[in-house]
Amino acid sequence: MSASKIVLGTLCAFAAGTAFGILYAPDKGSATRKKLLKENSRRMDSIKKTTSEQVDAIEEAYEGAKAATADLTHNIKGAVDALAGSETEKRARRA
């Protein structure tokens, strides 16, 4: 099949679709555009709300992980200090 036949077929299908849409459209173009804008606005509000909720959940998880890391660091530091102290005591007893 040649490229010119494909282009011609695509143009005919586009023209037929456009004609069908104009003939069977339920509303005037301006009314349809208003409906589309209203629906798009509603969907954007929904997306913004969902995104905001997800950002809040991520921030909360981050703060929880940050606190857990600080606790773990404190515990490890205490354990290292305790080990260092016991080693210092052992050396002092040997001397």
C-alpha positions in Angstrom: 0.0 0.0 0.0 1.5 3.3 -1.0 1.9 6.3 1.3 -0.5 8.4 -0.8 -3.3 5.9 -0.3 -2.7 5.9 3.5 -2.8 9.7 3.6 -5.9 9.9 1.5 -7.6 7.2 3.6 -6.7 9.1 6.8 -8.0 12.4 5.4 -11.3 10.8 4.3 -11.7 9.2 7.8 -11.0 12.5 9.5 -13.5 14.3 7.2 -16.2 11.6 7.8 -15.6 11.7 11.6 -15.9 15.5 11.6 -19.1 15.5 9.6 -20.6 12.8 11.8 -19.7 14.7 14.9 -21.2 17.9 13.6 -24.4 16.2 12.5 -25.0 14.2 15.7 -23.7 16.6 18.4 -26.1 16.8 21.3 -25.4 20.4 22.1 -24.0 23.6 20.5 -20.3 23.9 20.4 -20.3 26.7 23.1 -22.3 24.5 25.4 -20.1 21.5 24.9 -17.0 23.6 25.5 -18.5 24.9 28.8 -19.3 21.3 29.8 -15.7 20.2 29.0 -14.2 23.2 30.9 -16.4 22.4 34.0 -15.5 18.7 33.9 -11.8 19.5 33.4 -11.9 21.9 36.4 -13.6 19.3 38.5 -11.0 16.7 37.6 -8.1 19.1 38.2 -9.5 19.9 41.7 -9.7 16.1 42.4 -6.1 15.7 41.2 -4.9 18.6 43.3 -6.7 17.1 46.4 -5.2 13.7 45.8 -1.7 15.0 45.2 -1.9 17.2 48.4 -3.0 14.1 50.4 -0.1 12.1 49.0 2.4 14.8 49.7 1.1 15.1 53.3 1.4 11.3 53.7 5.0 11.3 52.3 6.0 14.2 54.6 4.5 12.3 57.6 6.4 9.2 56.7 9.6 11.2 56.2 9.3 12.8 59.7 8.6 9.3 61.2 11.7 7.9 59.5 13.7 10.9 60.6 12.7 10.4 64.2 13.4 6.7 64.1 16.8 7.4 62.6 17.6 9.9 65.4 16.6 7.3 68.1 18.6 4.6 66.4 21.6 6.9 66.2 21.3 7.8 69.9 21.0 4.1 70.9 24.1 3.2 68.8 26.1 6.1 70.2 25.2 5.0 73.7 26.2 1.4 73.0 29.5 2.5 71.5 30.2 4.8 74.5 29.4 2.0 76.9 31.8 -0.4 75.1 34.5 2.3 75.0 34.0 2.9 78.7 34.2 -0.8 79.6 37.4 -1.1 77.5 38.9 1.9 79.3 38.0 0.3 82.6 39.6 -3.0 81.6 42.8 -1.2 80.6 42.9 0.8 83.8 42.5 -2.4 85.9 45.4 -4.1 84.0 47.7 -1.2 84.5 
